Every structure is written in C-alpha cells, then in structure tokens.
Amino acid sequence: MATAWSNWAGERCVPAVYEEPSSVEEVVAAVRRAAAAGQTVRVAGAGHSFSSAVLTGGTMLSLRRMARVLDVDPVRGLVRVQAGITLGALSAVLWEHGLAFENLGDIDVQTIAGATATGTHGTGERLRNLSAGLVAVQLVDAAGEVHELTADDADGGETWRAARVSVGALGVVTAVTLRAVPAFVLSGADRVEPREEVFDAFDERSAAHDHFECWAFAYAKDVITRNNDRVDGPPRPRGTVGAWLEDVALKNGALAALSMAGRARPQLIPALNRTATRFGAGPVLIDRSYRIFATPRLVHFNEMEYAIPRAHLVPAARVLFAAIFVMAAPGHFGSEAMATVSAERARLTCPLMNNTGTRSAARSPRLPPETRSGASENSLAKAPKSAPARAFSATICARLINAASF
C-alpha cells in the first residue's frame, strides 16, 4: 500500500516509492532504481516545511534511519554526522563533548541536512545561518555517484556554495561535517513591551544583545520581545514539571485555544491578539544554549519569510501591520522581526495561518473604524474580505516590498 507523507503545514503527497535507507550504499541503490524507472527523487527530512518542495509522485527517501554521530573532535571543534540527525538530538550530543551550535533557531526538530539546505537561521546581528558552520558535505547525485564537497574544491567553491543551501537540488545529502563552538550558557528573557517603543529602538536593542527579536500580533499595541545573552556560570535548568507547565500547558495550550476561537469567531481576532500577547512574558531562564534557543511549538501554522535590507526592516513591519488593519485580515498568528547574518541584513517573517483555521475562514474581523484609520492610503488598497489567507499574504507582502522602496 502506498505511503502518504505530509509536512508541518499539512501539505500531502503519495509517492510511488517510499524508502528509508540506513546507509550510503542503500541511498545509492535507491537513487539508481529511481533513475532506471524514470522517477524523480525527493528527500524528506523532519517535514518541518511550509512549501511543497518535497512533495512528489515519484520516489521519496526519508533519512530518519541515518541519524548517527560518526565522529567528534572536541579539540578542533569538528563533528561528523549522518544527515538525518535532528538539531535537538545533535545539540545534546555536542554538549556532552563540551561543544555547541554557535546559533540555533527556536525550533530544533529539523534534520541537520534539511536545516542547512534551507538556510535555517537563528537571531543575532553578528551571527550567520546554520549552513555557515558546514565544513564538508557528502552527497549522492542523480546518477548514484557519491561526492565529498568542501570549500577547497577545484571550481573555486562554486559547487560548495550551492551545496550548502541546495534545497535538495544537487542530490541526496547523506552526511555533513560541522564546525562547532565551545559549549556556552544563555540567559533568556521574554517580555511584553509597547510595539512602537520597540520599533523605535530596534537597532539599539539588536546591537545590545547577542540575540534579539520581537513577535508582534497585528491587532495588539504591545509586542513580545526575546533577549538571549551569553552568561558565565552553570546552567540552572527548570524542573521537568515546571518546564512542561510553562512551555506546553500554558504557552502552547493558550495559543491553541485562542487560535481555535479565532477560527470559530474571526470577529474576535483583535481581542484574541491582545490576549495572546499577555501570555508572552516569562521568567528569566538560564540554561544550556540549545535549551534557551529552542522551545516546543505544538500549534501548527504556515509562514512566509523575506530577507530584506536592514534599513527597511522597521518601515516594512509598520507597512505590514497597516496593511493588515486596512484589509481587515483574518490572521491570528504574529509576525517576527529579527536581525541576523550581519549588521547590514535583517529578516522579517510574514506568517500564513492555515492549521489554525485562518486559511479557511471566509469572514474578517469586524474592526472599529478608528482601528483602520492609521493605514497608508497611498500604498494600500482594501482587498476582498473573503480572500483566502495565501492570496492575502501574497498581496500583503507585495505591497510591503513596494511601500518599503527596495
């Protein structure tokens, strides 16, 4: 019987062939069988994706059985792993060897190959994305040949740069060598603060912390800020029960409840946004770096992300929220703003909401007239209220880019 596969966003496919190889040799054999049958090959990591890049009616390979640590060199800070190990599992192994990822995002269920191949990043204006830590990549090409790629390849690094963030286009990544850093402890603090004050001081806040970001709900005047900074001293882990109550029962449980309420009664979304923001504050946490970086994300959502010039980050964010207001858009999830890669670059994520129900919601929140009046008449035009969330978000982001004068 055919095996159905779906990603985080709920997109599904039924591949003609589904295999879970456990070695490079089995990957080679699977690729050659697919080539002989005239089938394309897609590789599935953990499925934490918002796109259809992996969906196929041909051959799908899952590397979940290729998740071993092959070698760790604590002196040189190098680690060799199979492609299917997750960021969370590898983080725990690295810590036991006195090592850590230099930076991580706030979700760690992705496989190392999937995370690097898609340019997964964390926060921090002085820190690069995960693919920058790669030293070598082993991959199997479409002919079933095995290659070991490094920055020192004869073509001047062109193939290497492509392999680092290939989205699976060059072949099946089967193993990677990473450069880690000495293990470190982070202090993390989530606060609720006025949105305009945070936006006005965004550059200063980003420069003052190792990691800074804010998460804003469109119809709330406050935002949730997150500051993570390196500290001296040992970790102070929370108890298992306390961590579960805070991260799962409270934050995820409340968000799930509010999202279901927004799906059932879209006109309540502005009030729900304000309520959700109030759940954002938390105690100062001091723990192993990877435990501070990542938190459980149990409420599924859909997301778009744009990398934009740093100087346009705050203006673009303001245009985004103005557009949501004037279009009375039925979007419950928040938008993230963060500085990353370098002091000249920034990222602004524009979420699409589907598993919370907003993609299927035909009604828009009934906003009071004064709520809509702050939007820019020159750059924004009101969209049909019944537009699906995907069309809405595409329109929002197109207007956002135009209005920010890129």
GIHU-V382947 format. One record per residue. N is the residue number from 0. RES is the residue in one small letter. PSI is psi in radians with two decimals (NA if undefined). OMEGA is omega as a letter, one per 30 degrees, with the letter a starting at -180 (NA if undefined). D_LAST is the distance of its C-alpha to the last C-alpha in Angstrom with 1 decimal. Layout:
# GIHU-V382947
N|RES|PSI|OMEGA|D_LAST / N|RES|PSI|OMEGA|D_LAST
This chain:
# GIHU-V382947
0|m|2.43|a|50.2 / 1|a|2.54|a|46.5 / 2|t|2.13|l|44.3 / 3|a|2.56|l|41.3 / 4|w|2.48|l|38.2 / 5|s|2.67|l|35.4 / 6|n|-3.09|a|32.3 / 7|w|-0.64|a|31.2 / 8|a|-0.04|l|29.5 / 9|g|0.09|l|32.7 / 10|e|2.38|a|31.9 / 11|r|2.72|l|35.1 / 12|c|2.84|l|36.7 / 13|v|1.63|a|40.3 / 14|p|2.62|l|40.3 / 15|a|-0.61|l|43.4 / 16|v|2.30|l|44.1 / 17|y|2.16|a|43.2 / 18|e|2.64|l|44.3 / 19|e|1.37|a|44.2 / 20|p|2.68|l|45.1 / 21|s|0.08|a|46.4 / 22|s|2.88|l|46.3 / 23|v|-0.70|a|44.5 / 24|e|-0.67|l|47.5 / 25|e|-0.58|l|47.1 / 26|v|-0.81|l|43.4 / 27|v|-0.81|a|44.5 / 28|a|-0.72|a|47.2 / 29|a|-0.73|l|44.9 / 30|v|-0.73|a|42.3 / 31|r|-0.62|l|45.1 / 32|r|-0.73|l|46.6 / 33|a|-0.72|l|43.4 / 34|a|-0.75|a|43.1 / 35|a|-0.54|a|46.7 / 36|a|-0.03|a|46.1 / 37|g|0.48|a|43.0 / 38|q|2.58|l|40.8 / 39|t|2.81|a|37.3 / 40|v|2.30|l|36.9 / 41|r|2.55|a|34.5 / 42|v|2.22|l|34.8 / 43|a|2.26|l|34.6 / 44|g|-2.15|l|34.0 / 45|a|-0.13|a|34.3 / 46|g|0.21|l|32.4 / 47|h|1.39|a|29.8 / 48|s|2.64|l|27.1 / 49|f|0.11|a|25.1 / 50|s|3.01|a|24.9 / 51|s|0.35|a|27.6 / 52|a|-0.56|a|27.3 / 53|v|-0.28|a|30.9 / 54|l|2.37|a|32.5 / 55|t|2.68|l|35.2 / 56|g|0.11|a|38.4 / 57|g|-2.21|a|39.5 / 58|t|2.26|l|40.3 / 59|m|2.29|l|38.7 / 60|l|2.26|l|39.5 / 61|s|2.31|a|39.3 / 62|l|0.42|a|39.7 / 63|r|-0.35|l|41.0 / 64|r|0.01|l|44.3 / 65|m|1.31|a|42.7 / 66|a|0.58|a|41.8 / 67|r|2.62|l|44.1 / 68|v|2.13|a|43.5 / 69|l|-0.59|a|44.9 / 70|d|2.50|l|45.0 / 71|v|2.22|l|44.1 / 72|d|1.58|a|44.4 / 73|p|-0.52|a|44.0 / 74|v|-0.82|l|44.8 / 75|r|-0.19|l|41.9 / 76|g|0.47|a|39.7 / 77|l|2.48|l|39.4 / 78|v|2.36|l|39.9 / 79|r|2.19|a|40.4 / 80|v|2.73|l|40.0 / 81|q|2.73|a|40.2 / 82|a|-0.38|a|36.9 / 83|g|0.01|l|38.0 / 84|i|2.50|a|38.4 / 85|t|2.79|l|36.2 / 86|l|-0.69|a|34.2 / 87|g|-0.80|l|36.6 / 88|a|-0.73|a|39.7 / 89|l|-0.63|l|38.6 / 90|s|-0.75|l|37.6 / 91|a|-0.69|l|41.2 / 92|v|-0.78|l|42.7 / 93|l|-0.74|a|40.7 / 94|w|-0.69|a|41.8 / 95|e|-0.34|l|45.4 / 96|h|0.22|l|44.9 / 97|g|0.44|a|43.3 / 98|l|2.96|l|39.8 / 99|a|2.79|l|36.5 / 100|f|2.46|l|33.0 / 101|e|-0.60|a|30.8 / 102|n|2.63|l|28.3 / 103|l|2.76|l|28.3 / 104|g|-2.97|a|26.4 / 105|d|0.17|l|28.2 / 106|i|2.35|a|29.9 / 107|d|0.41|l|32.3 / 108|v|-0.14|a|33.9 / 109|q|2.69|l|31.9 / 110|t|2.73|a|33.7 / 111|i|-0.68|l|32.7 / 112|a|-0.72|l|32.0 / 113|g|-0.71|a|29.8 / 114|a|-0.75|a|27.9 / 115|t|-0.67|a|27.2 / 116|a|-0.32|a|26.5 / 117|t|0.18|l|23.7 / 118|g|0.50|l|22.0 / 119|t|2.43|a|23.4 / 120|h|2.91|l|22.5 / 121|g|-2.65|l|23.7 / 122|t|3.02|l|22.5 / 123|g|2.02|a|22.7 / 124|e|-0.20|l|20.2 / 125|r|0.15|a|22.8 / 126|l|2.53|a|23.6 / 127|r|3.09|a|22.5 / 128|n|3.07|a|22.9 / 129|l|-0.58|a|26.3 / 130|s|-0.37|l|26.2 / 131|a|-0.31|l|26.1 / 132|g|-0.06|a|29.7 / 133|l|2.44|l|31.1 / 134|v|-0.59|l|33.7 / 135|a|2.61|l|35.1 / 136|v|2.21|l|34.6 / 137|q|2.25|l|37.5 / 138|l|2.74|l|36.8 / 139|v|2.12|a|38.8 / 140|d|-3.10|a|37.5 / 141|a|-0.32|l|38.1 / 142|a|-0.02|a|41.5 / 143|g|0.33|l|42.6 / 144|e|2.48|a|42.4 / 145|v|2.32|a|41.6 / 146|h|2.53|l|39.3 / 147|e|1.95|a|38.6 / 148|l|2.43|l|35.2 / 149|t|3.02|l|34.3 / 150|a|-0.27|a|32.0 / 151|d|0.20|a|35.0 / 152|d|2.71|a|35.2 / 153|a|-0.36|a|36.2 / 154|d|0.29|l|33.0 / 155|g|0.26|l|31.2 / 156|g|0.06|a|29.6 / 157|e|-0.82|l|27.6 / 158|t|-0.67|l|29.6 / 159|w|-0.77|l|29.4 / 160|r|-0.65|l|25.7 / 161|a|-0.68|a|25.7 / 162|a|-0.56|a|28.5 / 163|r|-0.73|a|26.9 / 164|v|1.25|a|24.3 / 165|s|-0.21|a|25.9 / 166|v|0.53|l|25.9 / 167|g|0.09|a|29.5 / 168|a|-0.40|a|28.8 / 169|l|-0.32|a|31.1 / 170|g|-2.95|a|34.1 / 171|v|1.94|l|35.7 / 172|v|2.17|a|35.0 / 173|t|-0.39|l|38.5 / 174|a|2.70|l|38.3 / 175|v|2.67|l|36.0 / 176|t|2.26|a|36.8 / 177|l|2.63|l|34.8 / 178|r|2.08|l|34.8 / 179|a|3.08|l|35.4 / 180|v|2.85|l|35.8 / 181|p|2.46|a|38.8 / 182|a|2.52|a|39.1 / 183|f|2.82|a|37.9 / 184|v|2.45|l|38.1 / 185|l|2.57|l|35.4 / 186|s|2.22|a|35.6 / 187|g|2.38|a|33.4 / 188|a|2.20|l|33.0 / 189|d|2.25|a|31.4 / 190|r|2.78|l|31.3 / 191|v|2.15|a|30.4 / 192|e|2.76|l|28.7 / 193|p|2.31|a|27.1 / 194|r|-0.83|a|23.5 / 195|e|-0.59|l|22.3 / 196|e|-0.71|l|24.3 / 197|v|-0.76|l|22.7 / 198|f|-0.72|a|19.1 / 199|d|-0.56|a|20.2 / 200|a|0.39|a|21.7 / 201|f|-0.80|a|19.4 / 202|d|-0.77|l|18.8 / 203|e|-0.70|a|22.6 / 204|r|-0.71|l|23.6 / 205|s|-0.69|a|21.7 / 206|a|-0.46|a|23.3 / 207|a|-0.27|a|26.7 / 208|h|2.67|l|27.2 / 209|d|-0.67|a|27.4 / 210|h|2.24|l|25.6 / 211|f|2.41|l|23.8 / 212|e|2.87|l|22.1 / 213|c|2.60|a|22.4 / 214|w|2.07|a|23.1 / 215|a|2.31|l|22.6 / 216|f|2.38|a|24.3 / 217|a|-0.64|a|22.7 / 218|y|0.24|l|25.9 / 219|a|2.51|l|27.0 / 220|k|-0.26|l|26.6 / 221|d|2.81|l|27.2 / 222|v|2.83|l|25.4 / 223|i|2.11|l|27.1 / 224|t|2.62|l|26.3 / 225|r|2.10|l|27.5 / 226|n|2.15|l|28.5 / 227|n|2.24|a|30.1 / 228|d|2.54|l|31.8 / 229|r|2.46|l|34.3 / 230|v|2.72|l|37.8 / 231|d|2.80|l|41.2 / 232|g|2.97|a|44.1 / 233|p|2.82|l|45.0 / 234|p|2.66|l|43.2 / 235|r|1.26|a|44.4 / 236|p|2.56|l|43.9 / 237|r|2.79|l|44.4 / 238|g|2.73|a|47.3 / 239|t|-0.78|a|46.8 / 240|v|-0.78|l|47.7 / 241|g|-0.73|l|45.6 / 242|a|-0.71|l|42.5 / 243|w|-0.77|a|43.1 / 244|l|-0.73|a|43.7 / 245|e|-0.88|a|40.5 / 246|d|-0.67|a|38.1 / 247|v|-1.04|a|39.6 / 248|a|-0.81|a|41.8 / 249|l|-1.12|a|39.8 / 250|k|-0.90|a|36.1 / 251|n|-0.68|l|36.1 / 252|g|-0.78|l|39.0 / 253|a|-0.74|a|37.5 / 254|l|-0.70|l|34.1 / 255|a|-0.77|a|36.0 / 256|a|-0.78|l|38.2 / 257|l|-0.64|l|35.4 / 258|s|-0.74|l|33.4 / 259|m|-0.66|l|36.6 / 260|a|-0.69|l|37.2 / 261|g|-0.60|l|33.7 / 262|r|-0.73|a|34.4 / 263|a|-0.63|a|37.8 / 264|r|1.37|a|36.8 / 265|p|-0.48|a|33.1 / 266|q|-0.25|l|33.9 / 267|l|-0.09|a|34.6 / 268|i|-0.76|l|31.2 / 269|p|-0.77|l|30.1 / 270|a|-0.66|l|33.4 / 271|l|-0.64|l|33.1 / 272|n|-0.79|a|29.6 / 273|r|-0.64|l|31.3 / 274|t|-0.76|a|34.2 / 275|a|-0.67|l|32.2 / 276|t|-0.63|a|30.5 / 277|r|-0.38|l|34.0 / 278|f|-0.04|a|34.9 / 279|g|-0.44|a|32.1 / 280|a|2.65|l|34.1 / 281|g|3.02|a|36.4 / 282|p|2.82|l|38.7 / 283|v|2.23|a|37.7 / 284|l|2.44|l|38.3 / 285|i|2.03|a|39.3 / 286|d|-3.13|l|39.7 / 287|r|2.53|a|39.0 / 288|s|-0.80|a|35.3 / 289|y|-0.44|l|34.9 / 290|r|-0.46|l|36.6 / 291|i|-0.72|a|34.2 / 292|f|-0.87|a|31.1 / 293|a|2.51|l|32.0 / 294|t|2.71|l|33.5 / 295|p|2.32|l|35.0 / 296|r|1.70|a|32.7 / 297|l|-0.24|l|35.1 / 298|v|2.03|a|33.2 / 299|h|2.64|a|31.3 / 300|f|3.01|l|27.8 / 301|n|2.64|a|25.0 / 302|e|2.53|l|21.5 / 303|m|2.62|a|18.0 / 304|e|2.34|l|15.8 / 305|y|2.32|l|12.2 / 306|a|2.10|a|11.4 / 307|i|2.74|l|8.2 / 308|p|2.46|a|7.9 / 309|r|-0.73|a|10.9 / 310|a|-0.37|a|9.9 / 311|h|0.01|a|7.8 / 312|l|-1.00|a|10.7 / 313|v|-0.79|l|13.1 / 314|p|-0.70|a|11.1 / 315|a|-0.70|l|9.9 / 316|a|-0.71|l|13.5 / 317|r|-0.68|l|14.9 / 318|v|-0.71|l|13.2 / 319|l|-0.86|a|14.5 / 320|f|-0.62|l|17.9 / 321|a|-0.70|l|18.0 / 322|a|-0.73|l|17.4 / 323|i|-0.70|l|20.2 / 324|f|-0.92|a|22.4 / 325|v|-0.47|l|22.1 / 326|m|-0.04|a|22.5 / 327|a|0.88|a|25.4 / 328|a|2.41|a|24.3 / 329|p|1.03|a|27.1 / 330|g|2.14|a|25.3 / 331|h|-0.55|a|27.4 / 332|f|2.76|a|25.7 / 333|g|3.06|l|23.3 / 334|s|2.47|l|19.8 / 335|e|2.49|l|19.5 / 336|a|2.28|a|17.2 / 337|m|2.73|l|18.0 / 338|a|2.37|a|17.3 / 339|t|2.96|l|18.4 / 340|v|-1.03|l|18.7 / 341|s|3.08|a|18.2 / 342|a|-0.25|a|17.4 / 343|e|-0.10|a|14.0 / 344|r|2.66|l|12.9 / 345|a|2.88|l|13.2 / 346|r|2.49|l|13.7 / 347|l|2.12|l|13.8 / 348|t|2.39|l|16.4 / 349|c|1.70|a|16.7 / 350|p|2.54|l|20.4 / 351|l|2.39|a|22.3 / 352|m|2.04|l|25.9 / 353|n|-0.90|a|28.7 / 354|n|-0.19|l|31.8 / 355|t|-0.14|l|31.8 / 356|g|-0.17|a|32.5 / 357|t|-0.40|l|29.4 / 358|r|-0.57|a|28.5 / 359|s|-0.10|a|31.9 / 360|a|2.17|a|32.0 / 361|a|-0.34|a|32.2 / 362|r|2.68|l|32.4 / 363|s|2.73|l|29.9 / 364|p|2.45|l|30.8 / 365|r|1.68|a|32.4 / 366|l|2.55|l|30.6 / 367|p|2.60|a|32.2 / 368|p|-0.66|a|30.8 / 369|e|-0.40|l|29.8 / 370|t|-0.60|a|27.5 / 371|r|-0.24|a|25.3 / 372|s|-0.26|a|25.3 / 373|g|-0.07|a|22.5 / 374|a|2.75|a|19.7 / 375|s|2.04|l|17.5 / 376|e|-0.48|a|19.2 / 377|n|-0.56|a|16.6 / 378|s|-0.19|a|13.9 / 379|l|2.43|l|16.4 / 380|a|2.53|a|19.4 / 381|k|2.30|l|22.2 / 382|a|2.80|l|22.8 / 383|p|2.39|a|26.3 / 384|k|-0.45|a|27.8 / 385|s|0.09|a|29.4 / 386|a|2.38|l|26.3 / 387|p|2.80|a|26.6 / 388|a|-0.60|a|24.4 / 389|r|-0.82|l|22.6 / 390|a|-0.69|l|21.7 / 391|f|-0.84|a|20.7 / 392|s|-0.65|l|18.4 / 393|a|-0.74|l|16.7 / 394|t|-0.79|l|16.3 / 395|i|-0.89|a|15.1 / 396|c|-0.58|l|12.4 / 397|a|-0.79|l|11.2 / 398|r|-0.66|l|11.3 / 399|l|-0.83|a|9.7 / 400|i|-0.77|a|6.5 / 401|n|-0.75|a|6.8 / 402|a|-0.48|a|8.1 / 403|a|-0.02|l|5.8 / 404|s|0.95|l|3.8 / 405|f|NA|NA|0.0
